[in-house]
Amino acid sequence: MTEAARVWFILQYFGLPTVILNGGWPEVKASVLSGTDPDPRAADLTPASGRVGLMDRARLKTALETETVFDARTEAEHLGRDLKSNARGGHLPGAVLLPHANLLDGPRLRATDALRAWPTRAGFTPDL
């Protein structure tokens, strides 16, 4: 799941419309064979042209005064008990813990309704 999130972020950052597909390779294969997949070669791969972006520390600090950030790591990482080879750990001030494991129902993503309700219960409003 971590790798999928990283790939999603990178592709979104470069402006490619991207989703995380529930169902793994069989679903990807079915999409490719049906001809419904977009041609990634036609995309303009301009950094920061997508819906996600990067922010420097000063801008992030200011944004945290008015924005809510959720932390999808484990509780131990959020609390700074598991550093995962990082020099420092813990969470951003005010970050809400929403562990990525809660996205899963066994090996698959939870149903769409459950996924939409998950951040809403933590105070986020989905922008879909």
N, C-alpha and C positions, 0 to 999 in steps of 0.2 A: 504494500500500500504506500509506503514511503516513496519508492521509486516512481510509482504512478503519479503521486502528487507533485514530485519534482518535475517530471516530464510535462505534466499539465501546466505548471507554472511557467516553465521555459517557453512552451509553445504559445501560451496566452501572451506572455511578455513580448514575443515577436509578432503578435497580431494574427496568429492562426486560430480559427475557431476550433475549440477542443472540448471534448467531453471525456469523462471516465466511463467506460462501457462496462456495464454489469453483465457478466457472463463469459468474460475472458476470450481466449482465442477463437472458440467456435462462433461467437457473435461477430468478432472482427472479420473472420473469414466469410461469413454470410453477408456482411455489409459490402465487402470488397467484391464478392461474386455477383451481388445484385446491382453493382454499378452506382450505388448511392453515395459512395465516399467522394469527398471533394479532392481535386487534384492539388496536392500541396506545392507542386512546382509553379502554380499560377499565383501563389501568394507573394506579397511584398514583405520580405523578412526584415522589417525595420525595427530595431530595438525600441522597446517602450511604446510600440504602436497599439498594443492590445489593451485588454481591460484590467490587467494587473501591472504593477510597477514596483520599483525599488525606491527607497526613501533613505536619506542620510539621517544620522542620529539627531541633529538639531531639529530637522523638520518633523521627525518622528516624535520627539519629546513634546513639541508644540501640538501635534495632532492628538496625542494621548490625552490632552486636556478636554477634548470634545468628542473624540471617537472611542469606540470600544474595540478592543483587539481580542480575538480568541486564540488560545494556545491549544493546538491539537496533539501535543506530545503526551507522554504518559504522566501520571500524577507525580511520580518520582522525579522526572525531568523538570516538571513545572515547579516543584518545591526545591529544586537544586540538590536533591539527594543522589541523582544519577546524572553525571556530567557528560556522559558519552564522549569522552576524550576532549571535551572543550575546556578551555582555561577557566571559565566561570560558568555558573549555572543559575537556575531560577527563571523567573518570568518577568515580563515587563510589568511595571506598576499598573494595577487595574486590569490586567489581562484575565479573561475568564477561561477556566479550564473546560475544554470540551474534547476529551481524549479520542483520537482517531479510531480506537478500537470500538467505540460506540457506533461508528458508521457501518460496522459489519454484522451480518447475521450468518455466523459460520464463515465459509469461504467467500460469500457473496455480499454485495452491498445491501443494506436494508431497503425496504420498499420506499418509494418516492415520498409518500405521505409521512412516514416516520422520519426520513431525512429532513424534510422541510420543517417538521415540528421540533426537531432536535435543537437547532440554533435559536428558534423562537422562544423555547422555554428558558434559554439563557439570556434573553433580552435583545436578540437581534431581529431585525425585520428583513425577511428575504427580499431581494431585488431580482425577481425572475421575470 
